[in-house]
Each structure stands twice: as C-alpha cells, then as structure tokens.
C-alpha cells in the first residue's frame, strides 16, 4: 500500500499568507469573552470544537494564549458533561466532548484516566438490544465507534467496539448483492418523511452507510471482532458499490433510496454525495488492505476531483457542505496518494473558500448558510466547527502549516494509527 506523504502546506505565497491572516482573524473573534462563554459545549457547534482549533493553532505557532484558550474551553465543555443532561451523540453530545479531551490531552494507560466513566457508560449503552437509535456518524453507532477507536488500546474501548460490531450485525439486512443498513421511519428527518414514509437507506457519509464501513474497517484493522467485522464489511461494500450509477450521471450515488424513491445530492459536499463517499471508501480499502477495493475507490476519487468543480452550487465556506470541506478532503487525498489531480482540485476549492470572505461580516468575515428548524434558510455568523468559521479556520490552517490535521478523523477522512500495544 502507498505510504502517505509527510504533511506539507498546500498553499504557497500570497494564498498561504491570506489563509493564515484569515485564520488569525477568526481566532481573534472566537477569543472574545462572549464567544468563549458560549453555553454550547459540543464538538460540532460549541466549545469542544473551538478548543480543537486553538490546540492546532498552538501546535502551528506555539503561542501560550492559544493553549490557555484551549484549556479554558475544554474545561468548560468537560464540566458540562458532569453537570448537564447531554445525549451520547458524537457531534452534539458528551461522546464528542470526550473524544476532544482524548485527542487533545491524551491519557496514558498507566495514568489516572478521566474518561473511564465515559467508556463504561458507552459500554453499557452499546449492550442495548434491540438497538433502536441511530446507527450513523453524527448521532449513532458509528460516532461511538469513532470515539472508541481514538481510545484504543484501553480495555473499555475494545469492549465498546466489540459491542458496536455486534449491534451492527443485528441491524444488517441481507439484500441482493450484500448487506445494507436501514433508517426506520421514526429516524428519517422530518423534512424527508413525506418522500420516505416507510424509511429508507442513507448513503451519505454524515448519516449513512459509508460510516458503517469505515468503523467496521477500523475495528477489523485493530484486531477487534475481526472475522465478524470483515464479513459485514464485505457485504456492505458489495451492496454499496452495486448502487453506483453510470459515469455520465450527475452523481454516482444517491443520497437516500428506497424501493419506491431516490433523492440525489444537489451539490458536491462531504456530508452527502460522491466527494465524501470517495475519500471514506479509500480509507476503508486501505485499512483492511484490499487492493481491488482501493482501485475502485481511487477511480471514484479521481473522477470526483475532475468533475466536482461547479462552485456555483456551493453556497458557503463550511466543512459540512461548503467549499472548505471540499478543499480539505481533496487535500487529504493528495496527502494520501501524492497525485497532482487532487492537489489541483484542493487549491481550486481553497480559492473558492477564500472568495467567500467578506471583511466586516459574519465571524472573521465568513457567514454560514444554514437551515432553520422550519426549513427556511438564513445567513449566520456561526462559530460552529461543522458548518461555521471554526471549521473554515481548521481547513485553512491545515493548508498553510505543516501540522497534520488529525482532527479530520471526526469526519472519517483519516483513521487513527493502530495502537502499538494492547493491554
């Protein structure tokens, strides 16, 4: 398997200086007392995500005030875990805050471990049978797997992954060509229930099957429930690949499908559509050392890099469904392969990201295009990592500094290194 290159800044010259200046502007606004005091402790939209940015700023520039802000935000988010009723979700709940603590501080096995109680709580939750909650990355089983993989080789993390694989096995549905995972009607978003009143299959990275394959590959690659994980993974890969549309289609994969209806991505993005799917599948193939799968995934990645260039469909700069997410995932592909086609695509999307900057508006000059609960849309000055300025800053920083953005494991864009030892 090809070895990833050493992480190097992709942007050069004036573009690099512009990116760093914009990152500094976002960090300055996030440092305002009213921003640091946000009541939202989560990874996706609050304190934990902001702490992640300040930590990577400190790594890139070694400034003590960045570390101080990171510690303040992380302490506040951790306190919320102890004092507020938070869900177990990765992106909006206590699991994502715990992942951030692990990722930023680390906890050596022999030291007192502040996350042991989280491991125990998740291990108990994952014994729930039948599992009737989400299975996805943002708020379900896959997200709990992301946390457990970050925590290896601790015994509690191994137990969580073993239980998770067992729950995914129970949820798997045999189908012509392999296995698939169903989203029942009660868990379909309200905006989609009119189209899928009986439930549907979700093919997006954020909420669907690609995440299942990623976490199964992570478990198998670390020797956890290997036989069962690989069986599920092979079945899921086969079914998912059977859903590919002809090359002339606007998108190779639908976003949602059932026996009676399909929906399609309306823009290139990480959360839904071919770009996020392609990078996730490449990570899966390499994790379990399947050369045939890798060739399939690479072909899709190259196709995406050549054709997902219609910036008119992309309305803001965020990570989830904006230009910075597309720029960063192509940057990760370039790092993983060394192929210039991905560097060209990444630079083009970074230029598009920079084009969204509006001095004096939004947060650090960036506005987020977001959907309200009533499905109307608005432009907001958002600090969110997932959709707002914090995520934009992280992507720009990764393109302008030599610090590898391991934070993108939360987006299934990379896998944690295999633990060196298992207790």
Legacy VTK file of the C-alpha trace (Angstrom):
# vtk DataFile Version 3.0
C-alpha trace
ASCII
DATASET POLYDATA
POINTS 423 float
0.000 0.000 0.000
1.300 3.519 -0.775
2.608 5.381 2.252
1.141 8.836 2.974
3.484 11.760 2.442
4.752 13.920 5.267
2.201 16.675 5.809
3.229 19.851 3.998
1.364 23.112 3.403
-0.504 23.009 0.113
-0.929 26.777 -0.230
2.071 28.936 -1.035
2.988 32.572 -1.343
0.220 35.134 -1.152
-2.535 32.481 -0.837
-0.795 30.973 2.189
-0.377 34.382 3.819
-4.023 35.207 3.147
-5.149 31.899 4.665
-3.085 32.436 7.813
-4.358 36.001 8.152
-7.968 34.819 7.920
-7.332 32.062 10.457
-5.888 34.648 12.844
-8.942 36.859 12.334
-11.330 34.009 13.128
-9.311 33.067 16.221
-9.366 36.675 17.410
-13.156 36.847 17.193
-13.550 33.468 18.851
-11.411 34.823 21.710
-13.970 37.479 22.597
-15.431 36.849 26.077
-18.952 36.349 24.736
-17.676 33.674 22.312
-15.592 31.849 24.910
-18.619 31.841 27.217
-20.939 30.134 24.721
-23.361 27.808 26.549
-22.971 25.147 23.842
-20.291 22.624 24.936
-20.414 20.387 21.841
-17.850 19.383 19.261
-19.937 20.315 16.218
-21.055 23.792 17.209
-19.588 24.831 20.550
-16.721 24.837 22.999
-15.139 21.468 22.219
-14.837 22.346 18.535
-13.361 25.764 19.351
-10.872 24.092 21.722
-9.762 21.896 18.849
-8.935 24.955 16.735
-6.950 26.683 19.482
-4.988 23.485 20.102
-3.984 23.215 16.440
-3.125 26.915 16.377
-0.805 26.306 19.333
0.829 23.387 17.541
1.363 25.512 14.460
2.620 28.617 16.271
3.363 27.604 19.887
1.604 30.650 21.365
0.741 30.318 25.032
-2.539 32.244 24.781
-3.859 29.667 22.296
-3.144 26.904 24.805
-4.796 28.925 27.554
-7.958 29.327 25.479
-7.925 25.658 24.564
-7.702 24.670 28.235
-10.467 27.113 29.213
-12.838 25.829 26.533
-12.039 22.182 27.181
-12.528 22.587 30.930
-15.885 24.302 30.344
-17.034 21.590 27.938
-15.893 18.847 30.332
-17.766 20.479 33.192
-20.917 20.414 31.064
-20.564 16.635 30.743
-20.730 16.382 34.531
-23.475 18.942 35.107
-25.791 18.947 32.074
-28.053 16.239 30.605
-26.273 15.647 27.281
-27.043 12.913 24.719
-24.389 10.327 23.824
-24.104 11.696 20.264
-20.631 12.320 18.855
-21.326 15.674 17.244
-23.724 17.286 19.739
-23.299 15.161 22.868
-20.900 14.057 25.576
-19.093 11.496 23.406
-17.737 14.206 21.118
-16.512 16.233 24.087
-14.778 13.122 25.466
-13.218 12.456 22.038
-11.846 16.002 22.045
-10.365 15.536 25.528
-8.685 12.313 24.417
-7.457 13.786 21.146
-6.035 16.970 22.637
-4.744 15.886 26.015
-4.240 12.175 25.650
-4.341 9.875 28.640
-1.533 7.370 29.043
-2.759 3.927 30.066
-0.790 3.926 33.304
-2.059 7.354 34.430
-5.366 8.168 36.077
-7.827 8.237 33.212
-10.568 10.898 33.327
-12.601 9.173 30.619
-13.021 5.744 32.187
-16.571 6.548 33.291
-17.444 7.593 29.734
-16.127 4.267 28.442
-18.244 2.410 30.993
-21.364 4.414 30.170
-20.978 3.781 26.447
-20.216 0.103 27.002
-23.490 -0.212 28.899
-25.398 1.735 26.264
-23.996 -0.425 23.487
-25.424 -3.516 25.156
-28.924 -2.222 24.366
-30.832 -4.838 22.375
-32.542 -4.320 20.075
-30.777 -1.129 19.094
-33.457 1.404 18.169
-31.410 4.580 17.946
-29.385 5.979 15.027
-26.542 3.975 13.518
-24.775 6.960 11.893
-21.689 9.121 12.468
-23.327 12.294 13.748
-25.529 10.771 16.441
-25.342 6.978 16.389
-23.253 3.822 16.477
-20.613 4.975 14.001
-19.946 8.065 16.096
-19.465 5.939 19.211
-17.027 3.849 17.177
-15.014 6.942 16.252
-14.608 7.662 19.962
-13.681 4.064 20.799
-11.049 3.903 18.042
-9.477 7.088 19.396
-9.332 5.489 22.865
-7.581 2.271 21.904
-5.837 0.250 23.279
-7.772 0.744 26.509
-9.928 -2.258 27.511
-13.075 -0.139 27.702
-12.578 0.987 24.120
-12.131 -2.601 22.943
-15.314 -3.618 24.694
-17.220 -0.740 23.092
-16.023 -1.755 19.637
-16.914 -5.402 20.204
-20.430 -4.435 21.260
-20.731 -1.992 18.379
-19.842 -4.622 15.784
-22.407 -6.940 17.344
-25.118 -4.247 17.138
-24.263 -3.505 13.503
-24.517 -7.228 12.761
-28.008 -7.310 14.279
-29.081 -4.284 12.226
-27.640 -5.535 8.924
-30.219 -6.528 6.314
-29.344 -9.164 3.698
-30.014 -7.891 0.190
-29.220 -8.898 -3.359
-25.513 -8.308 -3.666
-24.660 -7.949 0.007
-25.764 -6.215 3.218
-27.335 -2.838 3.969
-28.453 -0.752 6.957
-31.960 0.698 7.166
-33.100 4.023 8.608
-36.609 3.363 10.011
-39.403 5.939 9.570
-39.066 7.397 13.071
-35.401 8.237 12.435
-35.852 9.761 8.985
-35.552 13.580 9.257
-38.930 15.302 9.376
-38.173 17.090 6.110
-37.751 13.727 4.329
-40.650 11.719 5.756
-43.050 12.733 3.030
-40.710 11.155 0.476
-39.814 8.124 2.596
-42.811 7.332 4.836
-41.661 3.720 5.230
-37.993 4.551 5.908
-35.013 4.433 3.566
-31.345 3.628 3.054
-28.992 6.550 3.613
-25.806 6.750 1.538
-24.324 9.953 2.936
-21.122 9.977 4.988
-22.629 12.005 7.819
-25.747 9.896 8.336
-25.434 6.724 6.298
-23.707 3.558 5.250
-20.194 4.828 4.374
-19.657 5.449 8.069
-20.643 1.879 8.883
-17.973 0.582 6.515
-15.367 2.951 7.982
-15.917 1.877 11.586
-16.025 -1.814 10.637
-12.722 -1.370 8.802
-11.258 0.365 11.835
-12.312 -2.482 14.105
-11.003 -5.167 11.767
-7.688 -3.374 11.259
-7.099 -3.244 15.011
-7.939 -6.909 15.578
-11.335 -6.399 17.221
-14.143 -8.798 16.232
-12.127 -9.177 13.040
-13.969 -12.073 11.428
-17.434 -10.634 12.036
-16.377 -7.092 11.106
-14.850 -8.255 7.814
-17.934 -10.298 6.934
-20.167 -7.280 7.490
-17.728 -5.024 5.683
-17.585 -7.213 2.577
-21.369 -7.429 2.439
-21.772 -3.680 2.897
-19.112 -2.829 0.314
-20.702 -5.118 -2.265
-24.190 -3.674 -1.813
-22.994 -0.078 -1.772
-20.941 -0.481 -4.934
-23.927 -2.091 -6.638
-25.753 1.240 -6.226
-23.304 3.107 -8.471
-24.865 4.888 -11.379
-23.310 5.205 -14.873
-20.367 7.562 -15.237
-22.472 10.053 -17.190
-24.756 10.604 -14.163
-24.597 13.864 -12.222
-23.741 11.809 -9.137
-22.593 8.209 -8.884
-24.507 7.599 -5.653
-27.933 8.761 -4.459
-28.329 10.361 -1.042
-31.390 8.339 0.021
-33.131 5.438 -1.626
-35.991 3.049 -1.031
-37.900 0.617 -3.203
-40.042 3.483 -4.500
-37.979 6.645 -4.469
-34.470 8.136 -4.601
-33.034 11.558 -3.827
-29.780 12.929 -5.223
-27.186 15.393 -3.929
-27.837 18.909 -5.167
-24.199 19.961 -4.763
-20.753 18.404 -4.226
-20.122 18.047 -0.489
-18.586 15.996 2.293
-21.866 15.137 4.029
-23.772 13.790 1.001
-22.571 12.837 -2.428
-19.546 11.448 -4.206
-16.698 13.571 -2.717
-17.159 12.482 0.897
-18.055 8.953 -0.176
-14.894 8.594 -2.293
-12.429 9.557 0.439
-14.190 7.424 3.057
-14.105 4.382 0.785
-10.385 4.873 0.144
-9.758 4.919 3.897
-11.786 1.709 4.248
-9.939 -0.106 1.453
-6.511 0.806 2.797
-7.377 -0.034 6.398
-8.131 -3.654 5.512
-5.546 -3.872 2.695
-7.930 -4.736 -0.131
-6.125 -3.739 -3.371
-9.188 -4.310 -5.554
-11.298 -2.076 -3.358
-8.553 0.532 -3.329
-8.536 0.674 -7.112
-12.324 1.100 -7.153
-12.131 3.860 -4.573
-9.235 5.640 -6.279
-11.071 5.625 -9.589
-14.025 7.311 -7.896
-11.712 9.795 -6.145
-10.067 10.795 -9.431
-13.425 11.137 -11.124
-14.665 13.357 -8.301
-11.573 15.554 -8.470
-12.057 16.082 -12.201
-15.787 16.745 -12.252
-16.925 18.108 -8.876
-15.840 21.631 -9.736
-19.119 23.514 -10.067
-18.610 26.112 -7.366
-21.926 27.778 -8.262
-23.728 25.014 -6.358
-21.700 25.620 -3.176
-23.129 28.468 -1.142
-20.733 28.962 1.753
-17.319 28.020 3.092
-18.136 25.476 5.844
-16.758 21.965 6.281
-20.021 20.017 6.140
-21.397 21.126 2.781
-19.202 24.061 1.809
-16.018 24.899 -0.031
-13.594 24.356 2.864
-14.818 20.773 3.314
-14.229 20.027 -0.367
-10.830 21.727 -0.272
-9.749 19.766 2.783
-10.920 16.349 1.601
-9.014 16.802 -1.677
-6.017 17.954 0.349
-6.262 14.730 2.370
-6.443 12.743 -0.888
-3.308 14.469 -2.152
-1.541 13.636 1.102
-2.680 10.004 0.834
-1.680 9.499 -2.810
0.711 12.197 -3.984
-1.367 12.571 -7.147
-1.381 16.077 -8.567
-5.013 15.824 -9.679
-6.027 16.099 -6.017
-3.674 19.000 -5.318
-5.174 20.935 -8.233
-8.720 20.266 -7.026
-7.834 21.217 -3.460
-6.214 24.510 -4.470
-9.245 25.364 -6.609
-11.615 24.755 -3.692
-9.403 26.719 -1.320
-9.576 29.658 -3.722
-13.339 29.254 -3.691
-13.246 29.212 0.120
-11.295 32.474 0.155
-13.821 34.012 -2.231
-16.500 33.715 0.458
-14.599 36.058 2.762
-16.473 39.315 3.375
-14.488 41.713 5.590
-16.576 43.080 8.435
-19.344 40.493 8.045
-20.142 37.239 9.800
-17.463 35.788 12.062
-13.970 36.598 10.891
-15.504 37.576 7.565
-17.398 34.311 6.987
-21.152 33.758 7.008
-22.796 30.328 7.192
-25.816 29.394 5.095
-27.951 27.343 7.461
-31.417 25.790 7.572
-33.762 26.695 10.433
-35.991 24.067 12.098
-38.918 25.356 9.996
-36.767 24.642 6.869
-36.350 28.307 5.964
-32.779 29.418 5.341
-30.673 32.131 6.901
-27.153 33.579 6.838
-25.497 33.467 10.257
-22.255 34.480 11.937
-21.619 30.970 13.229
-18.674 29.748 15.342
-19.552 26.117 14.599
-16.836 23.678 13.614
-19.193 21.650 11.432
-20.777 24.454 9.431
-19.172 27.700 10.554
-15.987 29.698 10.984
-14.128 27.299 13.318
-14.181 24.584 10.664
-13.113 27.033 7.947
-10.147 28.057 10.089
-9.085 24.451 10.701
-9.125 23.657 6.976
-7.194 26.822 6.081
-4.661 26.133 8.836
-4.116 22.595 7.536
-3.425 24.014 4.068
-0.969 26.617 5.343
1.006 24.848 8.096
2.979 21.579 8.413
0.793 20.268 11.268
-1.124 17.184 10.172
-4.882 17.697 10.714
-5.632 14.536 12.674
-8.871 16.239 13.760
-10.373 15.062 10.451
-10.796 11.580 11.925
-14.080 13.002 13.232
-15.119 13.363 9.577
-13.917 9.852 8.590
-11.249 11.458 6.384
-8.469 9.533 8.133
-8.128 6.677 10.591
-6.165 6.770 13.859
-2.881 4.865 13.776
-3.131 1.319 15.068
-2.239 1.152 18.767
1.255 -0.140 19.388
0.185 -2.462 22.141
-2.937 -3.963 23.599
-3.184 -4.404 27.386
LINES 1 424
423 0 1 2 3 4 5 6 7 8 9 10 11 12 13 14 15 16 17 18 19 20 21 22 23 24 25 26 27 28 29 30 31 32 33 34 35 36 37 38 39 40 41 42 43 44 45 46 47 48 49 50 51 52 53 54 55 56 57 58 59 60 61 62 63 64 65 66 67 68 69 70 71 72 73 74 75 76 77 78 79 80 81 82 83 84 85 86 87 88 89 90 91 92 93 94 95 96 97 98 99 100 101 102 103 104 105 106 107 108 109 110 111 112 113 114 115 116 117 118 119 120 121 122 123 124 125 126 127 128 129 130 131 132 133 134 135 136 137 138 139 140 141 142 143 144 145 146 147 148 149 150 151 152 153 154 155 156 157 158 159 160 161 162 163 164 165 166 167 168 169 170 171 172 173 174 175 176 177 178 179 180 181 182 183 184 185 186 187 188 189 190 191 192 193 194 195 196 197 198 199 200 201 202 203 204 205 206 207 208 209 210 211 212 213 214 215 216 217 218 219 220 221 222 223 224 225 226 227 228 229 230 231 232 233 234 235 236 237 238 239 240 241 242 243 244 245 246 247 248 249 250 251 252 253 254 255 256 257 258 259 260 261 262 263 264 265 266 267 268 269 270 271 272 273 274 275 276 277 278 279 280 281 282 283 284 285 286 287 288 289 290 291 292 293 294 295 296 297 298 299 300 301 302 303 304 305 306 307 308 309 310 311 312 313 314 315 316 317 318 319 320 321 322 323 324 325 326 327 328 329 330 331 332 333 334 335 336 337 338 339 340 341 342 343 344 345 346 347 348 349 350 351 352 353 354 355 356 357 358 359 360 361 362 363 364 365 366 367 368 369 370 371 372 373 374 375 376 377 378 379 380 381 382 383 384 385 386 387 388 389 390 391 392 393 394 395 396 397 398 399 400 401 402 403 404 405 406 407 408 409 410 411 412 413 414 415 416 417 418 419 420 421 422
